[in-house]
Amino acid sequence: MSTDPLLQLLRNKARYSHEQLAELLSISPEQVNVRIAAWEKDGTILGYQAVVDPERADGDAVSAFIEVKVTPERGGGFDRLAMRIARFDQVTSCYLASGGYDLMVVVEGSDLREVARFVSEKLSTLDGVLSTATHFRLKTYKENGFLFDQEARAERLAVSP
C-alpha cells in the first residue's frame, strides 16, 4: 500500500475533486493535477472504478475464485500463461500467489454453468494448467476497503445474564 497521502486518498475515494484533494493535503490544486497526471502517464494509476454491490447490480451473476496450479515455462516462469489466462473476458483478476497453488483467478459469469463451462472448456484445457479448484463467492463483506451491509455492522448483540 502506498504511503503517499494523495495516492491513498485516491484509492479510498477517487471521486474527490482536485480542489478537495488540495484542501485535504494543504497543497495547491495545480500540484494535485501535476502529480495525478504524472501517475497516469507512468502507469502508477491504471484507471478508476466504482465498487459495486453485486447483489444489487448483477442479480443472478456469480463470481468464483479459482486456484490454478500450473507448470512454469523455461525462461518465462508463470508470466506468459498467467497473462494468457488474464486476457479471457470472464477473468476479472489474476494473481500469482504463494501456497499450494500458483495463480488465483477471479471469474465472473451470468450463472454457475457459465463459470463451470469456462473452467472446463477454456481454463483447464490450456497447456501448462495442471489442476484447478473453484470456490464460489457466496457473500461479500468487504471489497477494496469498502464494507458491505453497514446495518449489520451497527447492530449489537443483546447481553443476557
CYANA upper distance limits for C-alpha pairs under 8 A (distance plus 0.5 A):
  2 SER  CA      7 LEU  CA      7.28
  2 SER  CA      8 GLN  CA      6.88
  3 THR  CA      7 LEU  CA      8.25
  3 THR  CA      8 GLN  CA      7.43
  4 ASP  CA      8 GLN  CA      6.66
  5 PRO  CA      9 LEU  CA      6.66
  5 PRO  CA     25 LEU  CA      8.11
  6 LEU  CA     10 LEU  CA      6.84
  6 LEU  CA     21 LEU  CA      7.74
  6 LEU  CA     25 LEU  CA      7.85
  6 LEU  CA     32 VAL  CA      8.36
  7 LEU  CA     11 ARG  CA      6.72
  8 GLN  CA     12 ASN  CA      6.79
  9 LEU  CA     13 LYS  CA      6.57
  9 LEU  CA     14 ALA  CA      7.78
  9 LEU  CA     21 LEU  CA      8.16
 10 LEU  CA     14 ALA  CA      4.93
 10 LEU  CA     15 ARG  CA      8.20
 10 LEU  CA     16 TYR  CA      7.94
 12 ASN  CA    145 GLY  CA      7.78
 14 ALA  CA     48 TYR  CA      7.39
 16 TYR  CA     20 GLN  CA      6.40
 16 TYR  CA     21 LEU  CA      6.75
 17 SER  CA     21 LEU  CA      6.79
 18 HIS  CA     22 ALA  CA      6.57
 18 HIS  CA     29 PRO  CA      6.15
 18 HIS  CA     32 VAL  CA      6.66
 18 HIS  CA     33 ASN  CA      7.30
 19 GLU  CA     23 GLU  CA      6.69
 19 GLU  CA     28 SER  CA      8.30
 19 GLU  CA     29 PRO  CA      5.78
 20 GLN  CA     24 LEU  CA      6.66
 21 LEU  CA     25 LEU  CA      6.67
 21 LEU  CA     29 PRO  CA      8.03
 21 LEU  CA     32 VAL  CA      7.65
 22 ALA  CA     26 SER  CA      6.17
 22 ALA  CA     27 ILE  CA      5.36
 22 ALA  CA     28 SER  CA      5.80
 22 ALA  CA     29 PRO  CA      5.57
 22 ALA  CA     31 GLN  CA      8.29
 22 ALA  CA     32 VAL  CA      6.74
 23 GLU  CA     27 ILE  CA      7.06
 23 GLU  CA     28 SER  CA      8.08
 27 ILE  CA     31 GLN  CA      7.10
 27 ILE  CA     32 VAL  CA      7.93
 28 SER  CA     32 VAL  CA      7.13
 29 PRO  CA     33 ASN  CA      6.69
 30 GLU  CA     34 VAL  CA      6.65
 31 GLN  CA     35 ARG  CA      6.65
 32 VAL  CA     36 ILE  CA      6.57
 33 ASN  CA     37 ALA  CA      6.48
 34 VAL  CA     38 ALA  CA      6.64
 35 ARG  CA     39 TRP  CA      6.77
 36 ILE  CA     40 GLU  CA      6.63
 36 ILE  CA     45 ILE  CA      8.42
 37 ALA  CA     41 LYS  CA      6.60
 38 ALA  CA     42 ASP  CA      6.62
 39 TRP  CA     43 GLY  CA      6.46
 39 TRP  CA     44 THR  CA      5.31
 39 TRP  CA     45 ILE  CA      5.89
 40 GLU  CA     44 THR  CA      6.61
 40 GLU  CA     45 ILE  CA      5.37
 40 GLU  CA     46 LEU  CA      7.01
 40 GLU  CA     47 GLY  CA      8.45
 51 VAL  CA    143 GLU  CA      7.98
 51 VAL  CA    144 ASN  CA      7.93
 51 VAL  CA    146 PHE  CA      8.11
 52 VAL  CA     57 ALA  CA      7.54
 53 ASP  CA     57 ALA  CA      6.73
 53 ASP  CA    148 PHE  CA      7.98
 54 PRO  CA     58 ASP  CA      5.65
 54 PRO  CA     59 GLY  CA      7.65
 54 PRO  CA     61 ALA  CA      8.27
 55 GLU  CA     59 GLY  CA      6.33
 55 GLU  CA     60 ASP  CA      8.46
 60 ASP  CA    110 SER  CA      7.02
 60 ASP  CA    111 ASP  CA      6.93
 61 ALA  CA    108 GLU  CA      7.65
 61 ALA  CA    109 GLY  CA      6.24
 61 ALA  CA    110 SER  CA      4.79
 61 ALA  CA    111 ASP  CA      5.90
 62 VAL  CA    108 GLU  CA      6.23
 62 VAL  CA    109 GLY  CA      5.97
 62 VAL  CA    110 SER  CA      6.66
 62 VAL  CA    111 ASP  CA      6.10
 62 VAL  CA    112 LEU  CA      7.05
 62 VAL  CA    115 VAL  CA      8.44
 62 VAL  CA    136 PHE  CA      7.85
 62 VAL  CA    137 ARG  CA      7.59
 63 SER  CA    106 VAL  CA      7.49
 63 SER  CA    107 VAL  CA      6.06
 63 SER  CA    108 GLU  CA      4.92
 63 SER  CA    109 GLY  CA      6.99
 63 SER  CA    115 VAL  CA      8.50
 63 SER  CA    136 PHE  CA      6.46
 63 SER  CA    137 ARG  CA      5.99
 64 ALA  CA    106 VAL  CA      6.22
 64 ALA  CA    107 VAL  CA      5.76
 64 ALA  CA    108 GLU  CA      6.99
 64 ALA  CA    115 VAL  CA      8.00
 64 ALA  CA    134 THR  CA      6.92
 64 ALA  CA    135 HIS  CA      5.91
 64 ALA  CA    136 PHE  CA      4.67
 64 ALA  CA    137 ARG  CA      6.02
 65 PHE  CA    104 MET  CA      7.17
 65 PHE  CA    105 VAL  CA      6.24
 65 PHE  CA    106 VAL  CA      5.18
 65 PHE  CA    107 VAL  CA      7.04
 65 PHE  CA    134 THR  CA      6.37
 65 PHE  CA    135 HIS  CA      5.58
 65 PHE  CA    136 PHE  CA      6.73
 65 PHE  CA    137 ARG  CA      7.70
 66 ILE  CA    104 MET  CA      6.22
 66 ILE  CA    105 VAL  CA      5.50
 66 ILE  CA    106 VAL  CA      6.73
 66 ILE  CA    107 VAL  CA      8.02
 66 ILE  CA    132 THR  CA      6.92
 66 ILE  CA    133 ALA  CA      6.01
 66 ILE  CA    134 THR  CA      4.90
 66 ILE  CA    135 HIS  CA      6.63
 67 GLU  CA    101 TYR  CA      6.51
 67 GLU  CA    102 ASP  CA      7.86
 67 GLU  CA    103 LEU  CA      6.44
 67 GLU  CA    104 MET  CA      5.39
 67 GLU  CA    105 VAL  CA      6.97
 67 GLU  CA    132 THR  CA      5.90
 67 GLU  CA    133 ALA  CA      5.53
 67 GLU  CA    134 THR  CA      6.91
 68 VAL  CA    101 TYR  CA      6.23
 68 VAL  CA    102 ASP  CA      6.42
 68 VAL  CA    103 LEU  CA      5.51
 68 VAL  CA    104 MET  CA      6.79
 68 VAL  CA    105 VAL  CA      7.83
 68 VAL  CA    129 VAL  CA      7.50
 68 VAL  CA    130 LEU  CA      8.02
 68 VAL  CA    131 SER  CA      6.37
 68 VAL  CA    132 THR  CA      5.05
 68 VAL  CA    133 ALA  CA      7.22
 69 LYS  CA    100 GLY  CA      8.38
 69 LYS  CA    101 TYR  CA      5.24
 69 LYS  CA    102 ASP  CA      5.59
 69 LYS  CA    103 LEU  CA      7.09
 69 LYS  CA    129 VAL  CA      6.64
 69 LYS  CA    130 LEU  CA      5.90
 69 LYS  CA    131 SER  CA      5.69
 69 LYS  CA    132 THR  CA      6.82
 70 VAL  CA     78 PHE  CA      8.15
 70 VAL  CA    101 TYR  CA      8.31
 70 VAL  CA    102 ASP  CA      6.87
 70 VAL  CA    103 LEU  CA      8.27
 70 VAL  CA    128 GLY  CA      5.82
 70 VAL  CA    129 VAL  CA      4.95
 70 VAL  CA    130 LEU  CA      5.65
 70 VAL  CA    131 SER  CA      7.66
 71 THR  CA     78 PHE  CA      8.12
 71 THR  CA    128 GLY  CA      5.47
 71 THR  CA    129 VAL  CA      7.07
 71 THR  CA    130 LEU  CA      7.35
 72 PRO  CA     76 GLY  CA      7.77
 72 PRO  CA     77 GLY  CA      5.01
 72 PRO  CA     78 PHE  CA      5.48
 72 PRO  CA    128 GLY  CA      7.87
 73 GLU  CA     77 GLY  CA      5.23
 73 GLU  CA     78 PHE  CA      6.99
 73 GLU  CA     80 ARG  CA      8.42
 76 GLY  CA     80 ARG  CA      6.82
 78 PHE  CA     82 ALA  CA      6.41
 78 PHE  CA     96 LEU  CA      8.35
 79 ASP  CA     83 MET  CA      6.51
 80 ARG  CA     84 ARG  CA      6.77
 81 LEU  CA     85 ILE  CA      6.72
 81 LEU  CA    128 GLY  CA      7.99
 82 ALA  CA     86 ALA  CA      6.55
 82 ALA  CA     94 CYS  CA      7.72
 82 ALA  CA     95 TYR  CA      8.47
 82 ALA  CA     96 LEU  CA      8.30
 82 ALA  CA    103 LEU  CA      7.90
 83 MET  CA     87 ARG  CA      6.76
 84 ARG  CA     88 PHE  CA      7.85
 85 ILE  CA     91 VAL  CA      7.99
 85 ILE  CA     94 CYS  CA      8.20
 85 ILE  CA    123 LEU  CA      7.70
 86 ALA  CA     91 VAL  CA      6.40
 86 ALA  CA     92 THR  CA      8.15
 86 ALA  CA     93 SER  CA      7.42
 86 ALA  CA     94 CYS  CA      6.26
 86 ALA  CA    105 VAL  CA      8.43
 87 ARG  CA     91 VAL  CA      7.65
 90 GLN  CA    107 VAL  CA      5.83
 90 GLN  CA    108 GLU  CA      5.97
 90 GLN  CA    109 GLY  CA      7.06
 90 GLN  CA    118 PHE  CA      8.22
 91 VAL  CA    105 VAL  CA      7.29
 91 VAL  CA    106 VAL  CA      6.24
 91 VAL  CA    107 VAL  CA      4.93
 91 VAL  CA    108 GLU  CA      7.05
 92 THR  CA    105 VAL  CA      8.26
 92 THR  CA    106 VAL  CA      6.07
 92 THR  CA    107 VAL  CA      6.15
 92 THR  CA    108 GLU  CA      7.35
 93 SER  CA    105 VAL  CA      6.28
 93 SER  CA    106 VAL  CA      5.47
 93 SER  CA    107 VAL  CA      7.75
 94 CYS  CA    103 LEU  CA      7.32
 94 CYS  CA    104 MET  CA      6.25
 94 CYS  CA    105 VAL  CA      4.91
 94 CYS  CA    106 VAL  CA      6.76
 95 TYR  CA    103 LEU  CA      5.97
 95 TYR  CA    104 MET  CA      5.62
 95 TYR  CA    105 VAL  CA      6.91
 96 LEU  CA    102 ASP  CA      6.31
 96 LEU  CA    103 LEU  CA      5.10
 96 LEU  CA    104 MET  CA      6.95
 97 ALA  CA    101 TYR  CA      7.54
 97 ALA  CA    102 ASP  CA      5.82
 97 ALA  CA    103 LEU  CA      5.95
 97 ALA  CA    104 MET  CA      6.92
 98 SER  CA    102 ASP  CA      6.88
107 VAL  CA    115 VAL  CA      7.64
108 GLU  CA    115 VAL  CA      7.42
109 GLY  CA    114 GLU  CA      6.07
109 GLY  CA    115 VAL  CA      5.95
110 SER  CA    114 GLU  CA      6.86
110 SER  CA    115 VAL  CA      8.42
111 ASP  CA    115 VAL  CA      7.27
112 LEU  CA    116 ALA  CA      6.66
113 ARG  CA    117 ARG  CA      6.50
114 GLU  CA    118 PHE  CA      6.73
115 VAL  CA    119 VAL  CA      6.82
116 ALA  CA    120 SER  CA      6.63
117 ARG  CA    121 GLU  CA      6.05
117 ARG  CA    122 LYS  CA      8.05
118 PHE  CA    122 LYS  CA      5.73
118 PHE  CA    123 LEU  CA      6.80
119 VAL  CA    123 LEU  CA      5.30
119 VAL  CA    124 SER  CA      6.21
119 VAL  CA    132 THR  CA      8.48
120 SER  CA    124 SER  CA      5.91
120 SER  CA    125 THR  CA      7.51
121 GLU  CA    125 THR  CA      6.69
122 LYS  CA    126 LEU  CA      7.23
123 LEU  CA    129 VAL  CA      7.95
124 SER  CA    129 VAL  CA      6.54
124 SER  CA    130 LEU  CA      8.13
124 SER  CA    131 SER  CA      7.52
124 SER  CA    132 THR  CA      7.60
125 THR  CA    129 VAL  CA      7.71
140 THR  CA    148 PHE  CA      7.29
141 TYR  CA    147 LEU  CA      6.41
141 TYR  CA    148 PHE  CA      5.61
141 TYR  CA    149 ASP  CA      7.63
142 LYS  CA    146 PHE  CA      5.86
142 LYS  CA    147 LEU  CA      4.90
142 LYS  CA    148 PHE  CA      6.21
143 GLU  CA    147 LEU  CA      7.24
143 GLU  CA    148 PHE  CA      8.39
149 ASP  CA    153 ARG  CA      7.45
150 GLN  CA    154 ALA  CA      7.03
151 GLU  CA    155 GLU  CA      7.04
